[in-house]
Amino acid sequence: MGFGIEYNIIIAYLLGLILLYIIGWFLVIPIKIIWRLIYNGIIGGIMLFILNLVGSFLGIHVVINPLTALIAGFLGIPGVILLIIIQKFL
């Protein structure tokens, strides 16, 4: 009985580890995107809330919903300005 290490078993383990790493990487990417969307949506909602507080004196009001929050979160200040312009035209 030989106690030598067979190289095909080592190669199989290494390929299995590489495959496990790749699958794990593909599963982590969507989670990062989802967290980024949630974060941007929260920041956008806060920006719109502040706009509505300050804009109440000027007659500016933008409805806060998930779509407007994500637009404001992704585009930042230009996104809030875009929402104000769209609100005025519609």
N, C-alpha and C positions, 0 to 999 in steps of 0.2 A: 504494500500500500504506500503509495507516494503521497507525501504531504506538500507537494509543490503547488504553486499558485498557477492556475490556468489563466492564460492571458485573455481568452475569449470571455471569461466571466468578468474580469476586470473591465474589459471594453464594454460589456453589456451594462455593468453598473454605472460606468461613466456616461454612456449614452442615456441611460435612464435618469441620471441626475441632471444632465443637460436638458432633457425633455421636460422634466419636472420644473426646472427653472424657467424655461420658456413659457410653459402653461401658466405658472404663477405670475409671470410678468404680464401676460395678456389679461389675467384676471384683475391685476392691480390697476392697470391703466384706466379702465372704465370707472373704478371707484374714485380715482383722483379727479376725473372729469365731473363726476356727480358732486363731489365735495366742492369743487370750484364753482359749479353752477349754484349750489346752495349758498355759498359764501357771497358770490356776486349778487345774487338775488336779495340777500339780507342787506348788503351795503346799498343796493339800489333802492330798496324799501325805505331805508333810513334817510337817504338823500331826498326821496320824494316826500317823506314825512316832514323833513325840515323845510322843503320847498312849500308845502302846504301851510306850515305854520307861518312862515315869512310872507308867503304869497297871499294869505288871507287879508292882509292890509292893502294889497294891490289888486285884488280881485282875480288872482291866479289860483286855479285849483286843478290838480291832475289826479285822477283816480288811481289808487294803489291796488294793483292786482299782480299776479305772478308775471304776466307778460311785460307790463310797464316796469316792474322791479328788475327783471332781467335785462331789459333794454338799458335802463339807467345804470345797472351794475356793470354791464359789458362796456358801454360807451362812456361812462363817467358823466362829467359835466356836459359835454356835447350831447349825450343821450338825453339828459334832462331838458336841455334847450330844444332838442328835436321833439320831445314829447309835448312841450309847451306850444311849439309851432303847429304840430299836428292837432292839438286840442283847439287852437284858435281857428284853424281852417275847417275842422269838422264841426 
